[in-house]
Structures are given as structure tokens and as C-alpha cells.
């Protein structure tokens, strides 16, 4: 299922294009999921540990090592979380670059139509999947028209 579809079944040509796109995104997705899944528990653990050290116990010089370790774990977790956000941005950029290249390399559409789709992808990146699906539908429509005129 593509990001634009809810419960309806997408045509095969759209599924194939999104499979090609997903092949480029899978390595980044794995890293993002791993970093996010590891960072959130680490941050939570450090906050809970610091809370108990500060609120539930009386302050002593022996607590400094514990505070330092929990703070270090929290900082490491925050760094991993920040990296997962960066990988998410990289995924969005990679998918947008793929879509722009795919539109630009289309042999069926006229140049001005391709430029219009590329411009829409650049101006409205939040709607890139919808724009890409419209492009694929347009391209398929032209392909079917060409095939029917050859018969």
C-alpha cells in the first residue's frame, strides 16, 4: 500500500514505482527505527534514574558518580534520537530526489509537463506522494492511449 492510499487497491504500475522507491529507503528506515527504538528507552531510563537520585534520596558525595552516569546515558540517548531525526530527513530527501529524477527521465510526457510536476514536487514537498501518483497516472494514461492508437 502506498502512502497515499487508505484502503483502496492501487494499480500495479503505482505499486511497482513505490517498490522501487522503498528499495532505496529500506537501509535508512532500518537505521532510523533502530536509533529511535534504542534512544527513547535510554532517555527514559536516565530521567527516571535522575529523578530517584534527586527526589527520593538525600544528597551525598557518592551520588555524584550516579548522577554523572545517568546524565551521560541521557546525553547519549538524546544524541541517538537527534541522529534518528536526521535520518528521517534524509529519507524524505532521498524519496523526493527519486521522484524528481523519475519525472525528469520520463519519455512519455512533454518537457513542459515534466517541468510542471518537478516544480510541484519542489514547491509542495508535503504533497510529494500525491503529486507523484498523479504523474504516474498521467504517464499511464498516455501509455494506454499510445497502445490503443497502435492497434
C-alpha positions as CSV (number, residue, x, y, z in Angstrom):
1,X,0.0,0.0,0.0
2,X,1.4,3.4,-0.9
3,X,1.5,6.4,1.5
4,X,-1.4,8.0,-0.4
5,X,-3.8,5.1,-0.3
6,X,-6.0,4.3,2.6
7,X,-8.0,1.2,1.9
8,X,-8.3,1.2,-1.9
9,X,-6.1,-1.0,-4.0
10,X,-3.5,0.8,-6.1
11,X,-2.8,-0.2,-9.7
12,X,0.2,-2.4,-10.4
13,X,2.2,0.4,-12.1
14,X,2.0,2.6,-9.0
15,X,2.9,-0.3,-6.7
16,X,6.0,-1.1,-8.8
17,X,7.2,2.5,-8.6
18,X,6.7,2.7,-4.8
19,X,8.5,-0.7,-4.5
20,X,11.5,0.9,-6.4
21,X,11.3,3.9,-4.1
22,X,11.2,1.6,-1.0
23,X,14.2,-0.3,-2.1
24,X,16.2,3.0,-1.8
25,X,14.6,3.8,1.6
26,X,14.9,0.5,3.4
27,X,18.5,1.0,4.7
28,X,17.7,4.4,6.0
29,X,14.4,3.1,7.5
30,X,16.2,0.4,9.4
31,X,18.7,2.9,10.9
32,X,16.0,5.3,11.8
33,X,13.9,2.6,13.6
34,X,16.9,1.2,15.4
35,X,18.1,4.6,16.6
36,X,14.7,5.7,17.7
37,X,13.9,2.4,19.4
38,X,17.2,2.5,21.3
39,X,17.2,6.2,22.2
40,X,13.8,6.5,23.8
41,X,14.3,3.8,26.5
42,X,17.8,5.2,27.2
43,X,16.4,8.7,27.7
44,X,13.6,7.4,29.9
45,X,15.9,5.3,32.0
46,X,18.2,8.2,32.6
47,X,15.3,10.6,33.6
48,X,13.8,8.0,36.0
49,X,17.2,7.4,37.5
50,X,18.0,11.0,37.9
51,X,14.5,11.6,39.4
52,X,15.1,8.9,42.0
53,X,18.6,10.2,42.8
54,X,17.4,13.8,43.3
55,X,14.0,13.3,44.9
56,X,14.0,10.0,46.7
57,X,17.4,10.0,48.3
58,X,19.4,12.5,50.3
59,X,22.3,14.2,48.7
60,X,25.8,12.8,49.3
61,X,29.1,12.9,47.6
62,X,28.7,9.2,46.5
63,X,25.7,10.3,44.4
64,X,27.9,12.3,42.0
65,X,29.0,9.1,40.1
66,X,25.4,8.0,39.7
67,X,24.3,11.4,38.6
68,X,27.2,11.5,36.1
69,X,26.3,8.1,34.7
70,X,22.6,8.8,34.3
71,X,23.4,12.2,32.7
72,X,25.8,10.6,30.3
73,X,23.2,7.9,29.4
74,X,20.6,10.6,28.8
75,X,23.0,12.7,26.7
76,X,23.9,9.6,24.6
77,X,20.1,8.8,24.2
78,X,19.5,12.4,23.1
79,X,22.3,12.2,20.6
80,X,20.9,8.9,19.2
81,X,17.4,10.5,19.0
82,X,18.8,13.5,17.2
83,X,20.5,11.2,14.7
84,X,17.2,9.3,14.1
85,X,15.6,12.7,13.3
86,X,18.4,13.4,10.8
87,X,18.0,10.0,9.2
88,X,14.2,10.8,8.8
89,X,15.0,14.0,7.0
90,X,17.5,12.1,4.8
91,X,14.7,9.6,3.9
92,X,12.4,12.4,2.9
93,X,15.1,14.0,0.8
94,X,16.0,10.6,-0.9
95,X,12.4,10.0,-1.8
96,X,12.0,13.5,-3.2
97,X,15.2,13.1,-5.3
98,X,14.0,9.8,-6.6
99,X,10.6,11.2,-7.6
100,X,12.2,14.3,-9.3
101,X,14.6,12.0,-11.3
102,X,11.8,9.7,-12.3
103,X,9.6,12.6,-13.5
104,X,12.6,14.2,-15.4
105,X,13.5,10.9,-17.1
106,X,10.0,10.1,-18.3
107,X,10.0,9.6,-22.0
108,X,6.2,9.8,-22.5
109,X,5.4,13.2,-21.1
110,X,6.3,16.5,-22.9
111,X,9.0,18.7,-21.3
112,X,6.7,21.4,-20.0
113,X,4.5,18.8,-18.3
114,X,7.6,17.2,-16.7
115,X,8.8,20.7,-15.5
116,X,5.3,21.3,-14.0
117,X,5.5,18.1,-12.0
118,X,9.0,18.8,-10.8
119,X,8.1,22.3,-9.8
120,X,5.1,20.9,-7.8
121,X,7.4,18.4,-6.1
122,X,9.8,21.3,-5.1
123,X,7.1,23.7,-4.0
124,X,4.9,21.3,-2.1
125,X,7.1,18.5,-0.6
126,X,4.4,17.6,1.9
127,X,2.2,16.6,-1.0
128,X,5.0,14.8,-3.0
129,X,3.4,11.4,-2.8
130,X,0.1,12.7,-4.2
131,X,1.9,14.6,-7.0
132,X,4.0,11.5,-7.8
133,X,0.8,9.4,-8.1
134,X,-0.8,11.9,-10.3
135,X,2.3,11.9,-12.5
136,X,2.3,8.1,-12.7
137,X,-1.4,8.1,-13.6
138,X,-0.8,10.7,-16.3
139,X,2.1,8.7,-17.7
140,X,0.0,5.5,-17.7
141,X,-2.9,7.3,-19.4
142,X,-0.5,8.4,-22.2
143,X,0.9,4.9,-22.5
144,X,-2.5,3.4,-22.8
145,X,-3.5,6.0,-25.4
146,X,-0.4,5.2,-27.4
147,X,-1.0,1.5,-27.2
148,X,-4.6,1.8,-28.3
149,X,-3.6,4.1,-31.3
150,X,-1.1,1.5,-32.4
151,X,-3.8,-1.2,-32.6
